[in-house]
Amino acid sequence: MRVAMFSAQNYERVLLDELNTSHGHDLVYLDTLLGPKTALLAAGFPAVSVFVNDTVDRTVLEDLARGGTKIVATRCTGFNHIDLEAADELGIQVVRVTNYSPNSVAEFAVGLLLALNRKIHRAHNRTRESDFRLDGLMGFDLVGRTVAVIGTGKIGTIFGRIMAGFGCTVLGFDVHRSPEFEKFGGRYVDAEGVEAADVISMHCPLTPETYHIVGRRTLGRVKNGALLINTSRGGLVDTEAAIDALKSGRLGGLALDVYEQEADLFYRDLSSSIISDDVIRRLISFPNVILTGHQAFFTQEALRTILGTTLDSISDFEAGRTLTNRISRRLDG
């Protein structure tokens, strides 16, 4: 089957070519993001594969349908970038990667927390310039601290378990309770419980209900000096409110692997460009902010599973088999 692979990075292409030997698809790699201006590139492709920052709204889906596309395979777990209702109406099936290595994201979140708390990023920059002073690098012991986990699915539960291993009190905030989260001692609390934590880590999907779940009100009530970690979706945190909380000192540090307006920035080399996004320029100006480019998932194990699952789903569609990873507004709405 001919597949238009949008947003295909070099590291994906190498592994896709290897994995595709057992599938035999005709993979056509496209550097560009899928969107209203590029949807026509998919004309004649029955299958289209996308990633987190591609736009798959109604307009794009209508163009894809006119071009003969029958299936959209997103190479990620989240699907907030896809209009499922429009896909259903147009007869386009949508599949995702329901499970890859949840350890990859959880472990990266822990790494961000350690680096942010102990100022490892600042120490690294200093020592590269032969500055070995310790001024301004003091952190705090994690043992005995309280960590709030917003979203206690697979990734949140693994993150919580790791933090419990550090000797932290682990709190959970989620509409769905996880027995696995409670099994290691995690305790569920309301919003006020989250606001009293020393560390808040985001691990929930982005939905209309969770958009800016950490906003101005929450950030105005968090514990003084609290650290906020987000490795899930940029829209979970009101970035402008977070900047104000950093400026006031209410927020002691912020580590982001995702960003609300990341689609125009991430997965590109902009080192020779002038970035016009004033918000992200303000973020990276803070000494107590760490910003990475949506790489928490990026391990050998996770990428192999993501790409392998994507190809499996396309092969199942071509063979008329049941799509176990299908998502639909009728199924999920």
N, C-alpha and C positions, 0 to 999 in steps of 0.2 A: 504494500500500500504506500502511496506517495504521502509523505508527511512534511509539512512546513514547520520547521523548528525555529520559532521566534526567540530572540534574546539568547541565542546559542553561544555560550562562551567557549573558548579554546579547550579548557579542561573538560567540558562536557562532551565536546566533539570526539576527543580521543577515546573516552570511555564508551560513548554511544556507538561508535564504529565497532568497538570490540564486542559489545553486548549484542549488537544488531546482527552479528554473523549467524545467530541461531533463529533470527526472525525474518531476515530478508526484506525489510522495508526499504523503500527509496527515500532516504532522509536528505532533505534539502535544508542547509543551515543558513539562517538569516541573522545578521548582526543586529538588526533594528528591533525596536519594540513594536509590538502589535498595537495598533490604534486606528482611529478614523482615517489617517492619511496613509496607512500602510496595509490596511486590510485587503486591498486589491492584489497585493503580492501573493495572497493565498488562493487566488482564483485557480480552479482546477485541482486543488488538493482536497481529497476527501477527509484528511486528518490534519489537524493543526495542534501543535504543542506550544504551550506558553509558560511563563514564569510569573513571579509575584508582582512585578511592576508593569506587566502588559495590561492594556485596557481591553476588556472583553464585555463592553456594555451593549445595549440594545442596537445602537447604530452599527457597531462593529459586527455583531452577530448577524444582522440583516445582510451586510455585505458578504460575510462568510457563507451564509445560506445561498445567496444568489450565485456565489462562485462554486457551489457544490460541496461545501464542507458538511460532513455528517457527524463528526466527533471532535471535541476539544479536550485535550489532555493537558492538565496543568501539572507542572513538575514541582508541586508543593502540596502541603496539607491544607493551608488556608485557601478559601475561594471567595473572599469578599470582593475580588476584582472581576468577578464573573456575574452577569445578570442571569441567574438561573431561571427566572420566570420567562424571560425572552427566549432563552435556549429551549425551554419546554415548548413554547408556542411555535418555534421555528423548526422543531423536530431535530435539534442538534443535541446529541448526548454529551454529557460532561463527566469526565473522570478525574480523579485526583490521586495523590499518594496518601493513603490513610495512615500509614505507619512506616517510619524509617527509623533511624537511631535516635530515640528521644534523649539518650545519654549525651549526644553531641551538643544539643542546645542547653541542657541542664548544666553540663560541665563548663560550657563557655560562660554561662551566667555566673557561676561560682568564680571563674577566673576574673571576670569583670569586677565582681564584688571585692575580691582580694586586692586587685590592682588599684581600685578606687580608694579603698579604705587605707591601704598601706602606702599610697602615693608611688607605686612602682613605676608608673609611666613618667612621673616627674623625676624620680631618681635616675631612671635610665637616661633621660635627656641630659641631666646634670653631669653624670659621670662620663658621658661621651665628650664633654667639654672640660674634663679633668676637675670638675667641681664636686668635691666629696663631702660637703657640709650636710648636716641632717636637719637644719632649720626648715620648718614648714612641712616636714615629712611624717609627723607623728600621726599614727592611726589609733585604733582601739582593738582590744582582744574581742574576738567573736564569741568565745565561750561565755555563757550566761546572758548573751544579748537576745533580743526578740526579733524574729524574722517573720514577716507576713508574706504569704504566697497568694497572689490573686490569680486564681485559676489552678485547680488541683487535678488536672488531667494527668496524662502520663509524664509529660515534661515537668510540670509543677510538682508532682509527687516525688520524682527522682531528685529534683532540686531540694525539696524539703527534707528528704531523707539524708542527703549530703550535709545539709546545714545542721540537722539533728546530730550527725556524727561529729560536728565541730563543738557540740555542747550547747547549741542554741535552743531556745524555746521557739517552736514553730507553730505559727497560726495560719489557718486557711480561710479564704474568702471565695465562695463559689455557691451557685444555686444548686449544684449537684455535689453531693458528698461522696468522697472516695474512701471505701473501707481500707484501701492500701495506705492512704494518707494518714488515717487515724491509727492504723496498725503500728506505725513506728512512733506514735505519740503526738502526731499533729492534731491540733484542736481548732475547731471552726469558731469563727467570731463574726460579729457584724462590722459595719464600716468604722465604728468608733474603736474597735479592737485593732483594726489595721492602722489607724492613725496614731496609735500609741507605740508602734513598732520602731525599732532602730533601723531596720532594713525592710524595704518593700520591693518585691520582685514580681514582674508581670509575666504571666504564663497563660493568658486566656485568649480566645480567638477574637477578632474584630467583627462586631455585629452592630446594628443600630443601638442595641441596648448597652454595649460596652464602649462605644465611642466616647472618648474623653472620660473614661471611668475614673481616671485620676486627673481631676481638673482643678480649677481655682479654689473651690470650696475645700476639697480634700487637702490640697497642698498648703492651704492656709491653716490647717489644723494638725498637720503631722508633727511628730515629735521634733523639737529643735535639733538640727544637725542630722536628721535622718538621711539615709542613702537610698536612692531609687534606681532600680535596674530594670531595663526593658529589652528583652530579646524576642518579643513576640510580634507585635504589629505597632507601627508608629502612631496610628490614630487612637491608641489606648490612652495616650498621655497628651494633655493640652500643652504643647511645647512653649507657647508664650507664657502660660501660667508657671511652667517649670522654670523658665528664665527669671521671672519675677521672684520666685521662691529662692532661687540661687542668689540673686542680687540682695535680697533681704537677709540672707543667712539662715532662713528657715530650713531650706534644703541644704544638707551638708555636702552632697555630692550627687552626680547624675552620670550613669553609664548607659549609653544607648547603642544597640546594634541595629536599630530600626529608626526611621524618621518619617514624619507625616508626609513630607514632600520628596521622598527619596527617589521616586521614579525618574526624575530628570537628572539625578546625580549618581546613584549607586551603580556599580559594575562598569564604570567608565573611568578612563584616565583623564582627569581634568587638571592635572598638575601644571599645565601650561596655559590654563584658561582663567579668566576672571569669573568667579562665581557670583552671580547676581542675587542669590538667595541670602538676604540679610539675616534671616533667622538662624540658618546653620552657621553663618559667619560669626554671629554672636555666641552661639553654643561653643564653638571650638576656641573662642577667646578666653573661656573660663579655665583656670588651672585645675578646678575640681570637677571637670567634665571629661569623660572618655567617650569618644564616638568611633564606632567601627562600622564597616559597610555591609551589614546584613550577612555576616559570615558565620553565625553561631552554628548553623547546620553543617558547615563545611568540613566534614571528615571523610576519609576514604570509605568507611562503612556506610555512612549516610548517603553519600552521592551515588554509590553503586546501587543501593536499594532504591533510591528515588528514580534513577534512570531505568533500572531494570523493571520496576513496577510500571512505569510509563509505557515502555515497549510491550510489556505483557498485556496491558489493557488495550492497546491498539491492535495487537494480534488477536485478542479475544473478540474485539469488535469485528475485525475482518472475517473471522471464522464463524460469526453469529453466536458465539458463546455468551453466557451470562456475564455482565460486567459487575464484578464484585465491588469495584471501587467507584461505581457511578454515584453522582450526586444530582439531585433534582429538587426544584421547588416543591413538587408534589410529594417527594419523599422526605424532604428536610424542613419544609415550611410549616 
